[in-house]
Amino acid sequence: MGQTDSQFKAFIRFVLDALKEAIAETDEKKRNEKFKKILENLQKTLED
């Protein structure tokens, strides 16, 4: 079953918010952990 345009846009909003939060992180270790989590979540989404 595919996504509607609204569902896809909501997904993109979640990704954008996560990326903005990671970019705003000043601690390099925490920032890298946030980026790693984003990548893991995206990979899981592809596998579902």
A tleap script that builds the chain and sets N, CA, C and O, in Angstrom:
source leaprc.protein.ff14SB
mol = sequence {
  NMET GLY GLN THR ASP SER GLN PHE LYS ALA
  PHE ILE ARG PHE VAL LEU ASP ALA LEU LYS
  GLU ALA ILE ALA GLU THR ASP GLU LYS LYS
  ARG ASN GLU LYS PHE LYS LYS ILE LEU GLU
  ASN LEU GLN LYS THR LEU GLU CASP
}
set mol.1.N position { 0.849 -1.174 0.000 }
set mol.1.CA position { 0.000 0.000 0.000 }
set mol.1.C position { 0.895 1.238 0.000 }
set mol.1.O position { 1.828 1.322 0.798 }
set mol.2.N position { 0.626 2.181 -0.869 }
set mol.2.CA position { 1.434 3.385 -0.996 }
set mol.2.C position { 0.995 4.488 -0.052 }
set mol.2.O position { -0.020 4.388 0.636 }
set mol.3.N position { 1.782 5.525 -0.045 }
set mol.3.CA position { 1.487 6.678 0.796 }
set mol.3.C position { 0.719 7.712 -0.007 }
set mol.3.O position { 0.852 7.809 -1.227 }
set mol.4.N position { -0.085 8.477 0.705 }
set mol.4.CA position { -0.711 9.629 0.072 }
set mol.4.C position { 0.306 10.771 0.070 }
set mol.4.O position { 1.325 10.714 0.757 }
set mol.5.N position { 0.014 11.781 -0.695 }
set mol.5.CA position { 0.893 12.952 -0.716 }
set mol.5.C position { 1.030 13.558 0.677 }
set mol.5.O position { 2.123 13.966 1.072 }
set mol.6.N position { -0.068 13.617 1.421 }
set mol.6.CA position { -0.037 14.193 2.768 }
set mol.6.C position { 0.843 13.371 3.703 }
set mol.6.O position { 1.585 13.933 4.508 }
set mol.7.N position { 0.766 12.049 3.602 }
set mol.7.CA position { 1.594 11.188 4.440 }
set mol.7.C position { 3.068 11.358 4.095 }
set mol.7.O position { 3.918 11.403 4.984 }
set mol.8.N position { 3.365 11.451 2.810 }
set mol.8.CA position { 4.750 11.632 2.390 }
set mol.8.C position { 5.299 12.969 2.881 }
set mol.8.O position { 6.436 13.044 3.347 }
set mol.9.N position { 4.495 14.015 2.778 }
set mol.9.CA position { 4.929 15.330 3.251 }
set mol.9.C position { 5.164 15.327 4.755 }
set mol.9.O position { 6.098 15.968 5.238 }
set mol.10.N position { 4.330 14.617 5.494 }
set mol.10.CA position { 4.520 14.516 6.943 }
set mol.10.C position { 5.835 13.801 7.254 }
set mol.10.O position { 6.570 14.207 8.155 }
set mol.11.N position { 6.127 12.745 6.511 }
set mol.11.CA position { 7.386 12.020 6.682 }
set mol.11.C position { 8.576 12.949 6.428 }
set mol.11.O position { 9.538 12.957 7.195 }
set mol.12.N position { 8.505 13.721 5.362 }
set mol.12.CA position { 9.585 14.660 5.029 }
set mol.12.C position { 9.745 15.699 6.143 }
set mol.12.O position { 10.870 16.067 6.481 }
set mol.13.N position { 8.631 16.177 6.719 }
set mol.13.CA position { 8.708 17.136 7.821 }
set mol.13.C position { 9.457 16.548 9.013 }
set mol.13.O position { 10.276 17.225 9.634 }
set mol.14.N position { 9.168 15.264 9.334 }
set mol.14.CA position { 9.868 14.604 10.440 }
set mol.14.C position { 11.370 14.526 10.155 }
set mol.14.O position { 12.185 14.772 11.044 }
set mol.15.N position { 11.728 14.188 8.929 }
set mol.15.CA position { 13.141 14.086 8.568 }
set mol.15.C position { 13.806 15.465 8.649 }
set mol.15.O position { 14.900 15.595 9.199 }
set mol.16.N position { 13.162 16.471 8.114 }
set mol.16.CA position { 13.718 17.824 8.164 }
set mol.16.C position { 13.913 18.291 9.603 }
set mol.16.O position { 14.953 18.861 9.932 }
set mol.17.N position { 12.924 18.056 10.460 }
set mol.17.CA position { 13.048 18.453 11.858 }
set mol.17.C position { 14.220 17.739 12.533 }
set mol.17.O position { 14.977 18.355 13.284 }
set mol.18.N position { 14.367 16.451 12.267 }
set mol.18.CA position { 15.467 15.684 12.853 }
set mol.18.C position { 16.816 16.214 12.370 }
set mol.18.O position { 17.757 16.332 13.155 }
set mol.19.N position { 16.908 16.532 11.076 }
set mol.19.CA position { 18.158 17.067 10.533 }
set mol.19.C position { 18.484 18.437 11.116 }
set mol.19.O position { 19.634 18.710 11.459 }
set mol.20.N position { 17.474 19.299 11.228 }
set mol.20.CA position { 17.692 20.628 11.814 }
set mol.20.C position { 18.157 20.518 13.262 }
set mol.20.O position { 19.036 21.259 13.701 }
set mol.21.N position { 17.554 19.583 13.997 }
set mol.21.CA position { 17.952 19.377 15.391 }
set mol.21.C position { 19.402 18.890 15.474 }
set mol.21.O position { 20.158 19.324 16.343 }
set mol.22.N position { 19.777 18.001 14.578 }
set mol.22.CA position { 21.150 17.495 14.575 }
set mol.22.C position { 22.140 18.606 14.215 }
set mol.22.O position { 23.201 18.716 14.828 }
set mol.23.N position { 21.801 19.404 13.248 }
set mol.23.CA position { 22.681 20.500 12.836 }
set mol.23.C position { 22.858 21.512 13.962 }
set mol.23.O position { 23.943 22.067 14.133 }
set mol.24.N position { 21.803 21.753 14.727 }
set mol.24.CA position { 21.855 22.737 15.808 }
set mol.24.C position { 22.647 22.243 17.022 }
set mol.24.O position { 23.034 23.042 17.875 }
set mol.25.N position { 22.886 20.951 17.103 }
set mol.25.CA position { 23.630 20.383 18.238 }
set mol.25.C position { 25.070 20.889 18.229 }
set mol.25.O position { 25.766 20.781 17.219 }
set mol.26.N position { 25.503 21.430 19.336 }
set mol.26.CA position { 26.860 21.994 19.402 }
set mol.26.C position { 27.913 20.957 19.780 }
set mol.26.O position { 29.081 21.094 19.418 }
set mol.27.N position { 27.507 19.936 20.498 }
set mol.27.CA position { 28.443 18.883 20.888 }
set mol.27.C position { 28.624 17.915 19.708 }
set mol.27.O position { 27.667 17.287 19.253 }
set mol.28.N position { 29.856 17.810 19.229 }
set mol.28.CA position { 30.119 17.012 18.034 }
set mol.28.C position { 29.717 15.545 18.204 }
set mol.28.O position { 29.160 14.941 17.288 }
set mol.29.N position { 29.996 14.983 19.364 }
set mol.29.CA position { 29.654 13.579 19.604 }
set mol.29.C position { 28.136 13.382 19.561 }
set mol.29.O position { 27.647 12.443 18.933 }
set mol.30.N position { 27.399 14.264 20.225 }
set mol.30.CA position { 25.931 14.167 20.221 }
set mol.30.C position { 25.378 14.381 18.815 }
set mol.30.O position { 24.438 13.705 18.396 }
set mol.31.N position { 25.976 15.336 18.088 }
set mol.31.CA position { 25.527 15.610 16.715 }
set mol.31.C position { 25.707 14.371 15.849 }
set mol.31.O position { 24.806 13.994 15.100 }
set mol.32.N position { 26.874 13.739 15.952 }
set mol.32.CA position { 27.124 12.530 15.167 }
set mol.32.C position { 26.167 11.411 15.537 }
set mol.32.O position { 25.719 10.664 14.667 }
set mol.33.N position { 25.846 11.287 16.828 }
set mol.33.CA position { 24.883 10.278 17.272 }
set mol.33.C position { 23.498 10.540 16.688 }
set mol.33.O position { 22.792 9.610 16.299 }
set mol.34.N position { 23.115 11.818 16.631 }
set mol.34.CA position { 21.810 12.170 16.059 }
set mol.34.C position { 21.767 11.848 14.569 }
set mol.34.O position { 20.774 11.315 14.073 }
set mol.35.N position { 22.847 12.171 13.855 }
set mol.35.CA position { 22.890 11.846 12.427 }
set mol.35.C position { 22.846 10.331 12.212 }
set mol.35.O position { 22.177 9.847 11.299 }
set mol.36.N position { 23.558 9.593 13.053 }
set mol.36.CA position { 23.553 8.138 12.948 }
set mol.36.C position { 22.142 7.595 13.166 }
set mol.36.O position { 21.708 6.694 12.448 }
set mol.37.N position { 21.425 8.134 14.150 }
set mol.37.CA position { 20.051 7.698 14.426 }
set mol.37.C position { 19.138 8.001 13.237 }
set mol.37.O position { 18.299 7.179 12.868 }
set mol.38.N position { 19.303 9.168 12.648 }
set mol.38.CA position { 18.497 9.532 11.473 }
set mol.38.C position { 18.751 8.527 10.348 }
set mol.38.O position { 17.811 8.041 9.721 }
set mol.39.N position { 20.018 8.221 10.099 }
set mol.39.CA position { 20.360 7.260 9.053 }
set mol.39.C position { 19.771 5.884 9.339 }
set mol.39.O position { 19.257 5.224 8.436 }
set mol.40.N position { 19.844 5.454 10.589 }
set mol.40.CA position { 19.284 4.153 10.961 }
set mol.40.C position { 17.772 4.128 10.741 }
set mol.40.O position { 17.230 3.148 10.231 }
set mol.41.N position { 17.103 5.196 11.124 }
set mol.41.CA position { 15.644 5.272 10.950 }
set mol.41.C position { 15.265 5.261 9.474 }
set mol.41.O position { 14.291 4.615 9.087 }
set mol.42.N position { 16.024 5.970 8.655 }
set mol.42.CA position { 15.743 5.966 7.221 }
set mol.42.C position { 15.946 4.568 6.625 }
set mol.42.O position { 15.159 4.119 5.792 }
set mol.43.N position { 17.004 3.893 7.061 }
set mol.43.CA position { 17.262 2.532 6.572 }
set mol.43.C position { 16.134 1.600 6.974 }
set mol.43.O position { 15.684 0.792 6.162 }
set mol.44.N position { 15.667 1.698 8.217 }
set mol.44.CA position { 14.563 0.860 8.687 }
set mol.44.C position { 13.298 1.126 7.875 }
set mol.44.O position { 12.540 0.207 7.566 }
set mol.45.N position { 13.082 2.395 7.533 }
set mol.45.CA position { 11.913 2.746 6.730 }
set mol.45.C position { 11.974 2.077 5.365 }
set mol.45.O position { 10.956 1.601 4.861 }
set mol.46.N position { 13.149 2.036 4.769 }
set mol.46.CA position { 13.292 1.390 3.474 }
set mol.46.C position { 13.061 -0.110 3.557 }
set mol.46.O position { 12.556 -0.717 2.611 }
set mol.47.N position { 13.429 -0.713 4.685 }
set mol.47.CA position { 13.313 -2.154 4.840 }
set mol.47.C position { 11.899 -2.609 5.194 }
set mol.47.O position { 11.562 -3.779 5.008 }
set mol.48.N position { 11.070 -1.701 5.701 }
set mol.48.CA position { 9.697 -2.058 6.081 }
set mol.48.C position { 8.812 -2.328 4.889 }
set mol.48.O position { 7.632 -2.639 5.054 }
savepdb mol mol.pdb
quit
